[in-house]
Amino acid sequence: MLATANWHTRILASACGLALFAMPLLANDRFEDADAIHDSVTAMADAAAARDAAGFAAVFTEQEEASLWGQALRYNGTLAIEAWMNGLLGLVPEAATYVASAPRIILRPDGDADAAWVTSDWSWAVWDGRATGRMRRESGEWRFHRVDFFGMKVVEPEADMDPTWATQMIGAASATVDAVGAATTACDVPGIAALALPTFRFVEADGSDAPDPIAAITAHCATGAFDGFNAASAAIYIDAQAEKALVVDTNAPGDSLRLLLSLEDGGWFIEAAALGDHGLATSLDVSAQGRVLTSWARIRRGL
């Protein structure tokens, strides 16, 4: 979750794209949280790109003792985290560029509306890793509580930092997104169909549902309509409670592919796909607690 000139430009463009896309796409407060978390990741990247160790530490929690793992060592408290970053900056050439993937976010783990997990693959000078963060909402702001910068806790978990479940869930959703990306690049319509639920919907750029989703995909493949979708740069927002995931490449053109995934029988499948920010909505039942979930991921025209 740090930066260099190249990636820093990309994450700013991504954040701007998300901000423009957020109101129609993140119509429910669940995914407004994803927007805010994305902003926190961007703030961390901004600070690193500016070689601002104090700014990097400032995105961590102020209400509890924050922790960051470098490689083997743990640093507790924002002062120690700031000192660690200053030490790292002393090793990284000023010309080095930090390159990172779009964030993959899990909202509401264990049903906790004020918690989230986020991962981002990165490379910087001679290092690379998968940064994993556990976040908390504090006074309306999302802050980092635990950060495993190099990804060591996946193989060496601790009682208060065990990312195993989160990385497995994000990894499974990411694998489906990668498979969709490969299938759309190859225009492999049977491959796309194999990744979709039987009730799969395809929403056209004008907001209308295609009467035959597979026929629509076949036609759009022939015209290159999916060429703007890049699985590697797509952000993934997972609602752990609803077992749904929204996939948006915020760097892509406005009429590029968006996906809604659903977790079924242990695997992630396409529930709906849309060209552009029109008409995509889930068809969820009312939960046992009576919460209406029918619009947590909705793309609507003109909002």
C-alpha positions in Angstrom: 0.0 0.0 0.0 2.7 2.5 -1.0 3.7 4.2 -4.2 5.9 5.4 -7.0 5.2 7.8 -9.8 3.6 5.3 -12.1 1.3 3.6 -9.7 0.6 6.8 -7.8 -0.9 8.2 -11.0 -3.0 5.1 -11.4 -4.4 5.0 -7.9 -5.3 8.7 -8.1 -7.1 8.1 -11.4 -8.7 5.0 -9.9 -9.9 7.0 -6.9 -11.3 9.7 -9.1 -13.1 7.2 -11.2 -14.5 5.5 -8.1 -15.8 8.9 -6.8 -17.6 9.5 -10.1 -19.0 6.0 -10.1 -19.7 5.8 -6.4 -23.1 7.4 -6.2 -24.9 5.3 -8.8 -23.0 2.1 -8.1 -22.7 2.2 -4.3 -26.3 3.1 -3.7 -26.4 1.3 -0.4 -24.3 2.2 2.7 -22.5 -1.1 2.5 -20.6 0.0 -0.6 -20.3 3.6 0.4 -18.0 2.1 3.0 -15.9 0.5 0.2 -15.5 4.0 -1.3 -14.3 5.4 2.1 -11.9 2.5 2.5 -10.6 3.0 -1.0 -9.9 6.6 0.1 -7.9 5.4 3.1 -5.8 3.2 0.9 -5.2 6.1 -1.4 -4.2 8.3 1.6 -1.6 5.8 2.6 -0.3 5.6 -0.9 -0.2 9.4 -1.2 1.9 9.6 2.0 4.4 6.9 0.8 4.7 8.5 -2.6 5.5 11.8 -0.9 8.0 10.0 1.4 5.9 11.3 4.3 6.3 8.8 7.1 4.2 10.9 9.5 1.4 11.0 7.0 1.7 7.2 6.5 1.3 6.6 10.2 -1.6 9.0 10.4 -3.9 6.6 8.6 -3.7 4.2 11.5 -6.0 4.0 14.4 -5.9 6.6 17.2 -8.3 4.8 19.6 -6.3 1.5 20.0 -2.7 0.6 19.7 -2.0 0.1 16.0 0.4 -2.6 14.8 2.4 -3.1 11.6 4.5 -6.1 10.6 7.5 -5.3 8.5 9.0 -8.7 7.8 9.8 -10.6 11.0 9.3 -7.7 13.4 6.2 -6.1 14.7 5.9 -2.4 15.4 3.3 -1.2 17.9 1.9 2.4 18.0 2.0 5.1 15.4 5.4 6.5 16.5 7.0 3.1 16.0 5.2 2.7 12.6 6.4 6.2 11.6 10.0 5.3 12.6 9.7 2.0 10.6 8.6 3.9 7.5 11.4 6.4 7.9 13.9 3.5 8.0 12.4 1.9 4.9 12.5 5.2 3.1 16.2 5.3 3.9 16.6 2.1 1.9 14.4 2.9 -1.1 15.9 5.1 -3.8 14.0 8.3 -4.3 13.5 7.5 -7.9 11.9 4.1 -7.1 8.3 3.6 -8.1 5.8 1.8 -5.9 3.4 -0.3 -8.1 0.3 -1.8 -6.5 -2.9 -3.6 -7.5 -6.3 -2.1 -6.9 -7.6 -2.9 -3.4 -9.6 -6.0 -2.7 -11.9 -5.3 0.2 -14.1 -7.4 2.5 -16.9 -5.5 4.2 -18.7 -6.7 7.3 -16.6 -9.7 8.3 -18.5 -11.7 11.0 -21.4 -9.2 10.4 -19.4 -6.4 12.0 -20.3 -3.2 10.1 -17.4 -1.3 11.6 -14.7 -3.8 10.4 -13.1 -4.6 7.1 -10.2 -6.4 5.5 -8.2 -5.1 2.5 -5.3 -6.5 0.4 -3.1 -5.1 -2.3 -0.2 -6.7 -4.1 2.8 -4.3 -4.5 6.4 -4.0 -5.7 8.8 -1.2 -4.7 12.5 -1.1 -5.7 13.8 -4.6 -4.8 10.8 -5.6 -2.7 7.4 -7.0 -3.3 4.6 -8.4 -1.2 0.9 -8.6 -0.5 -0.1 -6.0 2.0 -3.0 -7.1 4.2 -4.8 -4.7 6.4 -7.5 -5.0 9.1 -9.5 -1.8 9.4 -11.9 -0.2 11.8 -14.4 2.6 11.5 -13.7 5.3 14.1 -15.9 8.4 14.3 -17.0 7.8 10.8 -13.5 7.4 9.4 -11.9 4.1 8.3 -8.4 3.6 9.8 -5.9 0.8 9.7 -5.7 -1.3 12.9 -3.3 -4.0 11.8 -1.2 -4.0 8.6 1.0 -6.9 7.5 3.1 -5.1 4.9 5.0 -8.0 3.4 2.3 -10.7 3.7 4.1 -12.8 6.3 1.1 -13.3 8.6 -0.6 -15.6 6.0 2.0 -18.3 6.9 2.8 -17.0 10.4 -0.6 -15.8 11.8 -0.8 -14.3 15.3 -3.8 -14.3 17.7 -4.6 -10.7 16.9 -3.6 -10.8 13.2 -4.8 -13.9 11.3 -5.6 -13.0 7.7 -6.1 -16.6 6.6 -9.9 -16.4 6.1 -9.8 -13.0 4.5 -7.0 -13.9 2.0 -8.7 -17.1 1.1 -12.0 -15.3 0.4 -10.3 -12.6 -1.6 -8.2 -15.1 -3.4 -11.3 -17.2 -4.5 -13.1 -14.1 -5.7 -10.0 -12.8 -7.5 -9.6 -16.2 -9.2 -13.1 -15.9 -10.7 -12.4 -12.3 -11.8 -9.1 -13.5 -13.4 -11.0 -16.3 -15.2 -13.6 -13.8 -16.5 -10.8 -11.6 -17.7 -9.1 -14.4 -19.6 -12.4 -15.6 -21.1 -13.4 -12.1 -22.3 -9.9 -11.5 -23.7 -10.1 -14.7 -25.7 -13.8 -14.2 -26.5 -14.4 -17.6 -25.0 -18.2 -17.4 -24.6 -18.6 -21.0 -23.3 -15.9 -20.2 -20.7 -17.8 -17.1 -19.6 -21.1 -19.1 -19.5 -19.4 -21.7 -17.3 -18.5 -19.0 -14.8 -22.1 -17.7 -14.6 -25.1 -18.8 -12.5 -28.1 -20.3 -14.4 -30.1 -17.2 -13.6 -27.3 -14.9 -14.9 -28.4 -11.5 -16.1 -26.7 -9.2 -18.7 -27.5 -5.5 -18.6 -26.9 -3.5 -21.8 -25.4 -0.1 -21.9 -28.9 1.5 -22.1 -29.9 -0.2 -18.9 -32.1 -2.9 -20.5 -31.8 -6.6 -19.6 -30.7 -8.7 -22.6 -33.4 -11.4 -23.3 -30.7 -13.9 -24.0 -27.5 -13.1 -21.9 -25.3 -15.6 -23.7 -26.3 -14.3 -27.2 -25.6 -10.8 -26.0 -22.2 -11.8 -24.8 -21.4 -13.4 -28.1 -22.4 -10.3 -30.0 -20.5 -8.0 -27.7 -17.3 -10.1 -27.9 -17.3 -9.8 -31.7 -17.3 -5.9 -31.4 -14.6 -5.8 -28.7 -17.0 -4.4 -26.1 -15.1 -6.2 -23.3 -11.7 -5.0 -24.3 -11.6 -2.3 -21.6 -12.0 -4.7 -18.7 -8.7 -5.6 -17.0 -9.0 -8.1 -14.2 -5.6 -7.1 -12.8 -6.6 -3.5 -12.2 -10.2 -4.2 -11.1 -11.2 -3.4 -7.6 -13.3 -6.1 -5.8 -15.7 -5.2 -3.0 -17.0 -8.2 -1.1 -19.9 -8.1 1.3 -19.2 -11.1 3.6 -22.6 -11.1 5.1 -24.5 -11.2 1.8 -21.9 -13.3 0.1 -21.8 -11.0 -2.9 -19.0 -9.2 -4.6 -18.9 -6.1 -6.8 -16.1 -5.9 -9.4 -15.3 -2.6 -11.0 -12.3 -1.6 -13.1 -12.3 2.1 -12.1 -9.5 2.9 -14.6 -11.6 1.6 -17.5 -13.9 3.6 -19.8 -17.4 4.2 -18.4 -19.1 1.7 -20.7 -16.8 -1.2 -19.8 -17.8 -4.4 -18.0 -18.9 -4.5 -14.4 -19.6 -7.7 -12.5 -21.8 -8.8 -9.6 -20.5 -12.1 -8.2 -22.4 -14.5 -5.8 -20.8 -17.1 -3.6 -22.5 -20.4 -4.3 -21.5 -23.9 -3.1 -18.0 -22.6 -2.1 -17.3 -20.9 -5.5 -17.8 -17.4 -6.9 -20.0 -17.1 -10.0 -21.3 -14.2 -12.1 -24.8 -13.3 -11.0 -25.1 -10.3 -13.3 -22.9 -8.2 -15.6 -23.4 -4.8 -17.1 -21.9 -2.6 -19.7 -21.6 0.8 -18.0 -23.3 2.1 -14.8 -26.9 1.3 -15.7 -29.5 -1.1 -14.4 -27.5 -3.7 -12.5 -29.1 -4.9 -9.3 -29.1 -7.9 -7.2 -32.3 -9.9 -6.5 -31.7 -10.8 -2.9 -34.4 -12.0 -0.5 -35.2 -10.2 2.7 -33.0 -11.6 5.4 -34.2 -13.4 8.5 -33.7 -10.2 10.5 -36.1 -8.4 8.1 -33.4 -6.3 6.4 -34.2 -5.5 2.8 -31.1 -6.3 0.8 -32.5 -5.8 -2.7 -30.5 -2.7 -3.5 -27.1 -3.1 -1.9 -25.4 -3.1 -5.3 -27.3 -1.1 -7.8 -26.2 0.8 -10.8 -28.8 3.4 -11.8 -28.9 5.8 -14.6 -28.4 9.5 -13.9 -27.6 9.5 -10.2 
